[in-house]
Amino acid sequence: MTKILLYEDNSQLRDVLSLLISSTDRYQMVGSYGHCANALDDIKKHNPDIILMDIDMPFMSGIEGLKRIKAAGFS
């Protein structure tokens, strides 16, 4: 089963995407958050196979979040 971690600041969209992903047999939603400021800790906690990241979020953009994830050695 593929583990997915989601970052989306729109709570309604985040809930719908989480429900949709969780309703499949091939994917497991391991976490969903409204911002990626704690992404490194979230990744260590959940060990996802895939990260879905919104670009425009509070505290830190998704692009900056992905740069930090990559710089920390996650790929």
DOKE-252502 format. One line per field, with one value per atom (N, C-alpha, C): residue number from 1; atom name; x, y, z. Coordinates in nm, 4 decimals, always signed. Last residue first. Example, Ala and Ser with C-alpha at 12.3 -4.5 7.8 and 13.67 -1.06 7.14 Angstrom:
REM residues 2
pos	(2, 2, 2, 1, 1, 1);
site	(N, CA, C, N, CA, C);
px	(+1.2850, +1.3670, +1.2900, +1.3190, +1.2300, +1.3200);
py	(-0.2250, -0.1060, +0.0030, -0.5690, -0.4500, -0.3300);
pz	(+0.7080, +0.7140, +0.7870, +0.7800, +0.7800, +0.7800);
END
This chain:
REM residues 75
pos	(75, 75, 75, 74, 74, 74, 73, 73, 73, 72, 72, 72, 71, 71, 71, 70, 70, 70, 69, 69, 69, 68, 68, 68, 67, 67, 67, 66, 66, 66, 65, 65, 65, 64, 64, 64, 63, 63, 63, 62, 62, 62, 61, 61, 61, 60, 60, 60, 59, 59, 59, 58, 58, 58, 57, 57, 57, 56, 56, 56, 55, 55, 55, 54, 54, 54, 53, 53, 53, 52, 52, 52, 51, 51, 51, 50, 50, 50, 49, 49, 49, 48, 48, 48, 47, 47, 47, 46, 46, 46, 45, 45, 45, 44, 44, 44, 43, 43, 43, 42, 42, 42, 41, 41, 41, 40, 40, 40, 39, 39, 39, 38, 38, 38, 37, 37, 37, 36, 36, 36, 35, 35, 35, 34, 34, 34, 33, 33, 33, 32, 32, 32, 31, 31, 31, 30, 30, 30, 29, 29, 29, 28, 28, 28, 27, 27, 27, 26, 26, 26, 25, 25, 25, 24, 24, 24, 23, 23, 23, 22, 22, 22, 21, 21, 21, 20, 20, 20, 19, 19, 19, 18, 18, 18, 17, 17, 17, 16, 16, 16, 15, 15, 15, 14, 14, 14, 13, 13, 13, 12, 12, 12, 11, 11, 11, 10, 10, 10, 9, 9, 9, 8, 8, 8, 7, 7, 7, 6, 6, 6, 5, 5, 5, 4, 4, 4, 3, 3, 3, 2, 2, 2, 1, 1, 1);
site	(N, CA, C, N, CA, C, N, CA, C, N, CA, C, N, CA, C, N, CA, C, N, CA, C, N, CA, C, N, CA, C, N, CA, C, N, CA, C, N, CA, C, N, CA, C, N, CA, C, N, CA, C, N, CA, C, N, CA, C, N, CA, C, N, CA, C, N, CA, C, N, CA, C, N, CA, C, N, CA, C, N, CA, C, N, CA, C, N, CA, C, N, CA, C, N, CA, C, N, CA, C, N, CA, C, N, CA, C, N, CA, C, N, CA, C, N, CA, C, N, CA, C, N, CA, C, N, CA, C, N, CA, C, N, CA, C, N, CA, C, N, CA, C, N, CA, C, N, CA, C, N, CA, C, N, CA, C, N, CA, C, N, CA, C, N, CA, C, N, CA, C, N, CA, C, N, CA, C, N, CA, C, N, CA, C, N, CA, C, N, CA, C, N, CA, C, N, CA, C, N, CA, C, N, CA, C, N, CA, C, N, CA, C, N, CA, C, N, CA, C, N, CA, C, N, CA, C, N, CA, C, N, CA, C, N, CA, C, N, CA, C, N, CA, C, N, CA, C, N, CA, C, N, CA, C, N, CA, C, N, CA, C);
px	(+1.3843, +1.3592, +1.2489, +1.5548, +1.4385, +1.4178, +1.7560, +1.7924, +1.6768, +1.7098, +1.7249, +1.7554, +1.6627, +1.7899, +1.8169, +1.3989, +1.5072, +1.6430, +1.2678, +1.2586, +1.3746, +1.3221, +1.3746, +1.3723, +1.1836, +1.3279, +1.3910, +0.9233, +0.9879, +1.1388, +0.8848, +0.8769, +0.9464, +0.8971, +1.0007, +1.0028, +0.6629, +0.7914, +0.9065, +0.4650, +0.4935, +0.6267, +0.5654, +0.5086, +0.5441, +0.4771, +0.5820, +0.5151, +0.2580, +0.3838, +0.4997, +0.0020, +0.0537, +0.1832, +0.0595, +0.0111, +0.0661, +0.0660, +0.0405, -0.0234, +0.0965, +0.2044, +0.1865, +0.0418, -0.0109, +0.1048, +0.1625, +0.1904, +0.1250, +0.1848, +0.1073, +0.1132, +0.4265, +0.3827, +0.3089, +0.4609, +0.4254, +0.3835, +0.5333, +0.5893, +0.5707, +0.6124, +0.5271, +0.6053, +0.6638, +0.7398, +0.6577, +0.5589, +0.4689, +0.5391, +0.7764, +0.6686, +0.5919, +0.9280, +0.9904, +0.8844, +0.7326, +0.7879, +0.8543, +0.6919, +0.5802, +0.6309, +0.9420, +0.8950, +0.7819, +0.9351, +1.0422, +1.0032, +0.7041, +0.7108, +0.8187, +0.6064, +0.6620, +0.6852, +0.5042, +0.6108, +0.6787, +0.3025, +0.4181, +0.5330, -0.0494, +0.0731, +0.1898, -0.2527, -0.2878, -0.1691, -0.2229, -0.1949, -0.2262, -0.2559, -0.2950, -0.2884, -0.1319, -0.1403, -0.1851, -0.1678, -0.0997, -0.1012, -0.3842, -0.3579, -0.2969, -0.2927, -0.3242, -0.2880, -0.3982, -0.3368, -0.3831, -0.5374, -0.3944, -0.3224, -0.8063, -0.7327, -0.5814, -0.9560, -0.8982, -0.8228, -1.0312, -1.1340, -1.0822, -0.8271, -0.8488, -0.9485, -0.8660, -0.7462, -0.7665, -1.1115, -1.0966, -0.9784, -1.0436, -1.1490, -1.1354, -0.8460, -0.8156, -0.9172, -0.9937, -0.8815, -0.8449, -1.1736, -1.2225, -1.1114, -0.9999, -1.0881, -1.1370, -0.8805, -0.7975, -0.8817, -1.1040, -1.0338, -0.9471, -1.1572, -1.2582, -1.1935, -0.9205, -0.9638, -1.0686, -0.6547, -0.8002, -0.8578, -0.3876, -0.4417, -0.5932, -0.2344, -0.3326, -0.3962, -0.0429, -0.0377, -0.1282, -0.0348, -0.0972, -0.0789, +0.1115, +0.1083, +0.0636, +0.0493, +0.0445, +0.0334, +0.1760, +0.1423, +0.1548, +0.0550, +0.1309, +0.0831, +0.0838, +0.0000, +0.0886);
py	(+1.2228, +1.2366, +1.1435, +1.3931, +1.3123, +1.3300, +1.5658, +1.4322, +1.3417, +1.8222, +1.7358, +1.5916, +1.9281, +1.9616, +1.8730, +1.8345, +1.7846, +1.8082, +1.9895, +1.8430, +1.7816, +2.2457, +2.2034, +2.0506, +2.2406, +2.2663, +2.2201, +2.2029, +2.0965, +2.1149, +2.4535, +2.3291, +2.2148, +2.6242, +2.6339, +2.5068, +2.5306, +2.5248, +2.5328, +2.5900, +2.4507, +2.4341, +2.8541, +2.8048, +2.6577, +2.9013, +2.8632, +2.8120, +3.0435, +3.0162, +2.9861, +2.9160, +3.0075, +2.9553, +2.8344, +2.8040, +2.9050, +2.7440, +2.8678, +2.8354, +2.4706, +2.5683, +2.6887, +2.1562, +2.2796, +2.3789, +1.8365, +1.9651, +2.0789, +1.5065, +1.5990, +1.7345, +1.2643, +1.3871, +1.4714, +0.9139, +1.0265, +1.1441, +0.7555, +0.7230, +0.8401, +0.8753, +0.8599, +0.8162, +0.8642, +0.7909, +0.7675, +0.9927, +0.9145, +0.8300, +1.1180, +1.0502, +0.9514, +1.2340, +1.1367, +1.0540, +1.4051, +1.2993, +1.1913, +1.5794, +1.4990, +1.3810, +1.7021, +1.6183, +1.5262, +1.8369, +1.7419, +1.6477, +2.0068, +1.8953, +1.7935, +2.2207, +2.1096, +1.9859, +2.3860, +2.4382, +2.3283, +2.3404, +2.2494, +2.2980, +2.3264, +2.3981, +2.3005, +2.1540, +2.2812, +2.3676, +1.7999, +1.9194, +2.0450, +1.4581, +1.5729, +1.6968, +1.1218, +1.2511, +1.3586, +0.8883, +0.8800, +1.0118, +0.7231, +0.8607, +0.8552, +0.4777, +0.5013, +0.6455, +0.3063, +0.4195, +0.4292, +0.0970, +0.1066, +0.2130, +0.1149, +0.0016, +0.0169, +0.4283, +0.3365, +0.2247, +0.6135, +0.5193, +0.4214, +0.7903, +0.6843, +0.5788, +0.9667, +0.8820, +0.7645, +1.0850, +1.0190, +0.9224, +1.1968, +1.0964, +1.0169, +1.3801, +1.2752, +1.1619, +1.5464, +1.4690, +1.3545, +1.6523, +1.5763, +1.4895, +1.7859, +1.6789, +1.5903, +1.9734, +1.8761, +1.7576, +2.1239, +2.0474, +1.9396, +2.2336, +2.1545, +2.0673, +2.3736, +2.2596, +2.1733, +2.4722, +2.4785, +2.3541, +2.3964, +2.4887, +2.5050, +2.0890, +2.1737, +2.2644, +1.8131, +1.9500, +2.0368, +1.4666, +1.5774, +1.7088, +1.1591, +1.2707, +1.3929, +0.8150, +0.9520, +1.0514, +0.4974, +0.5932, +0.7359, +0.2208, +0.3443, +0.4454, -0.1175, +0.0000, +0.1243);
pz	(-0.0509, -0.1951, -0.2394, +0.2064, +0.1666, +0.0171, +0.2734, +0.2262, +0.1949, +0.3261, +0.4431, +0.4036, +0.0772, +0.1423, +0.2633, +0.0382, -0.0463, +0.0204, +0.2311, +0.2341, +0.1566, +0.1393, +0.2697, +0.2833, -0.1031, -0.1030, +0.0284, -0.0110, -0.0879, -0.0956, +0.1132, +0.1896, +0.1188, -0.1047, -0.0015, +0.0838, -0.2299, -0.3006, -0.2006, -0.0477, -0.0789, -0.1497, +0.1768, +0.0506, +0.0313, +0.5132, +0.4190, +0.2915, +0.6394, +0.7093, +0.6141, +0.4146, +0.5169, +0.5784, +0.0634, +0.1977, +0.2971, -0.2510, -0.1772, -0.0425, -0.3289, -0.3464, -0.2547, -0.1684, -0.2250, -0.2364, -0.2213, -0.1605, -0.2380, -0.1350, -0.2183, -0.1497, -0.1291, -0.0628, -0.1658, -0.0906, -0.1773, -0.0903, +0.1168, -0.0139, -0.1098, +0.4526, +0.3342, +0.2105, +0.7480, +0.6462, +0.5178, +0.9733, +0.8880, +0.7822, +1.1115, +1.1847, +1.0973, +0.9117, +1.0014, +1.0732, +0.8098, +0.7243, +0.8108, +1.0236, +0.9724, +0.8900, +1.0437, +1.1540, +1.1084, +0.7981, +0.8263, +0.9405, +0.8172, +0.7218, +0.7552, +0.9545, +1.0319, +0.9447, +0.7588, +0.8445, +0.9258, +0.5791, +0.5759, +0.6639, +0.6636, +0.6252, +0.6353, +0.7246, +0.6631, +0.6252, +0.6540, +0.7313, +0.6510, +0.6990, +0.6179, +0.7059, +0.6753, +0.7414, +0.6451, +0.5387, +0.6674, +0.7434, +0.3476, +0.3889, +0.5289, +0.1273, +0.2669, +0.2994, -0.1703, -0.1022, +0.0421, -0.2818, -0.3117, -0.2303, -0.2289, -0.1721, -0.1860, -0.1349, -0.2322, -0.1611, +0.0492, +0.0044, -0.1015, +0.0930, +0.1917, +0.1456, -0.1198, -0.1163, -0.0211, -0.0395, -0.1691, -0.1683, +0.2098, +0.1992, +0.0703, +0.1302, +0.2271, +0.2190, -0.0402, -0.0928, +0.0009, +0.1492, +0.0340, -0.0237, +0.3290, +0.3760, +0.2622, +0.1561, +0.2272, +0.2750, +0.0851, -0.0175, +0.0464, +0.3401, +0.2698, +0.1620, +0.4055, +0.4866, +0.4164, +0.2340, +0.2220, +0.2904, +0.2543, +0.3529, +0.3454, +0.2411, +0.1714, +0.2754, +0.2137, +0.2656, +0.1801, +0.2865, +0.2135, +0.2876, +0.2202, +0.3131, +0.2340, +0.1669, +0.1152, +0.2303, +0.0919, +0.1972, +0.1446, -0.0807, -0.0933, +0.0102, +0.0000, +0.0000, +0.0000);
END
